[in-house]
Amino acid sequence: MANKHWSKFQLLHEVVQNENILIKGKRSYYSDCWDNGFEESVIRYLHGDEVSKTWDPRWAIDKLYIGDYVCIAAETIILMGGNHNHRADWFCLYPFMEDIEQSYQSKGPTTINDAVWLGMRCMIMPGVTIGEGAIIAANSVVTKDVEPYSIVAGSPAKLVKYRFDSETVNTLLSLEIYSWSDEKFATLRPFLCSSDLSQLQQAVSDFDLAHSTLRR
């Protein structure tokens, strides 16, 4: 901890050990300066950590899927399904061990898609899907799915606005940017670090045409 600094970060693919956390690509990171790192401090109640990895699970374990180019700010919390034994539809909320299997309610997998930005101290509740390019404001509590290229804030998090108009969002999604080859992404990166959609579309078209010609 003494050698940590806010300018440093963890690349998720280098530190994640839990087999129930699936990382796409090698660019997603967590700003770990103020805690003990991604798996120990961010991920809560997910079977497969240092203690629970030897347990024989009593139910199917929910998965956490994280896309590429995901930016996770400091002290984010991602809650998983390991302790969902407090039944609101039962008269007593207490998780009695004698009834633990009957009380468990799976929330399903949690998915954080490509190029999402999770703001500082936000909390992601179990079973939600956060769409490509979405921004979660600091201290927000995400309780339901978040649309691609939207900005949400608050507790519970609600839509603030979309980053772009619907036509632009649909175009960006159709380009499948985060499934491009490393060569294509590196070549077109200057057009991604811009807000000129026509230039990006032209650059994609030129790249695809040039490489289709080379393959003939």
N, C-alpha and C positions, 0 to 999 in steps of 0.2 A: 504493500500500500504506500510506503514512504516514497517510492520511486515513480508513482503514478502522476500524470499531469493531464489536464483537460485537453491537450492537443493530441493525446494518444488514444488508441482505440483497439478493440479486438475484432479481427476478421472472423466471422462466425464459423466458416468452414475449417478454420484452424483450431478452434477451441471446443466445439460441440462434440460430446461423447455419447449423449443419450440417443439411443437408436430410434426413439419416438419423435425426435426432432429432425426434420428433413430439410436440408439446405440446398437451394438451387444456386449454382454458380459460386464465384469466389470473390464477390465484391461487397456483399452485405456486411455491415459492421455494427458494433455496439460501443458506445462511449462509456467505458468502465471505470473512469477515474475515481468515483466516489463510493464504490462498493466492491464486492468480491467477484465481479464478473458475470457474464451472461447467464450461464447455467445455474450458478449458485444463487444469484440475487434477483434475476429477472423472471425466470421460469418458476412458477409456483404450482405445487401439487401435480406434478407429472411423473408417473411411474417410470422408473428407469434411471433415476439419479443414483448417487453413490450408495445410499442406504437401501433404496427400494429395488435396485436392479436384480437382487437375488430373490425377491419375493415371488411367490406364485400368485399372479393376479386373479381376483375373483370375478372380474368382468373384462370386457374388451377395453383396451387402453386407447384413449383419444390421442390423435397425432397432432403435431404442430408443423405446418408447412410454411417455409419462409422463402420468398422469391429472391431474385438477384437484385443488386443495387438498392437494397433496403437500408435505410438510415435509422438506427434506433438510438435515441438520445438517452442521456444518463437517467438512471433510477426509474426507467420504465418497468411496469409489472405486466406480465402476461400470465393470467390465471388459466389453469387447465382443469380437467374434470376429475381429478383424483379424490376430491373431498365433497362431492355433491351428494351428501347423505342427509341433508336437512330438508325434509319434505314439507313444503308449504301447504300441500293438500292434506297432510295428516294433522291430527289435533295436537300432537307433540312433535316439535322440531328436533328433539334430541336424537343424536345418532347412536342408538343402542347397538352394541356389538351383536346381540342376539338377532337383530333384524337388519344388519348392515347391508346384506345383499339386496333385500327387498326395498331398502330406502335409497339405494344408489340410482341416480338418473343421469345418463350420459348426455352430454351437450354436443357430442360430435367433434370432428376435427376443427381446429382453428387454422385459418389460412391468411397469411399476410403476403399479398402478391407483390410483383416486381415494382421497384422504384417507389415504394411507400416511405414516408417520413413519419416516424413516431416521435412526438414531441416529449420534452422532459417531464418525467413523473406521470405520464399518462398510464392508464390501466386498460388492458384489453381483456374483456370477459370471455369465458369459454364459448367455443362453437361459432364465433363470428368469422366472416370473411371480409377482408379489407381489400378493395379493388386497386388495380394498378394505378400508381401515381397519386394516390390519396395522401392527404396531410391530416394527421391527428394533432390537434393543438395541445400545448402543455397542460398537464393536470386534468385532461379530459378522461371520462370513463366511457369506453365504447361498449355498449350493450347489444348492439344489433349491427347487421351488415352495413358496410360503408361503400358507396358507389365509387367507381374509378374516377380519378382526377377531381375528386371533391375535397372540400375542406370542412372538417367537423370540429366542434368545440363544445365544452360544457360537461355537466354531469346530471343526467346522461347526455352523451355527445349528440348534438343535432347539427344538421346541415347549416353551414354558414354561407357557402357559395360554391360554385364549380370553378375550377381553375381556368377552364376554357369553355367556349360555347359547345353545344351538343355535336355540331358537325365536326369540329376539331377533335373532340374526344373520340368520336366514332372513327375518325381517320387514324388517330394515334393507335387505337386498339387494333385496327385492321392491319397496321404496319407490322404488328408483332415484334416490336423493337427489341424486346429482351429475350427473343429467341434467335436473334441474328448471330451469325458466326463472329468470332473475335475480329477477323479481318474487316468485315462489314461494319461492325460497331465502331472500331477504331477509325475507319475511314470517314464515317458519317458523324462522328462525335461532335465536330464543330457545329453541325447543323442541329444537333440535339441541344446544344448549349446556346439556344436562340429561341425566339418566338415567331420566326417567319415560317409558317407552315408550307407555303408554296415553294420556298427554297428547299426545305426538307424533302418534300415530295419529288421535286426535280432531281435532287441528289440521289434519292433512293432509286428513281427510275434510271438515271445514268449509270449507277453502280450495277444494277441488275442487268441492264442491257450489255454493258461491257463484259460482265462475267458470263453471261449466256453466250456471247460471241466466242469467248475464249474456250468454252466447253465444246464447241462444235468441231 
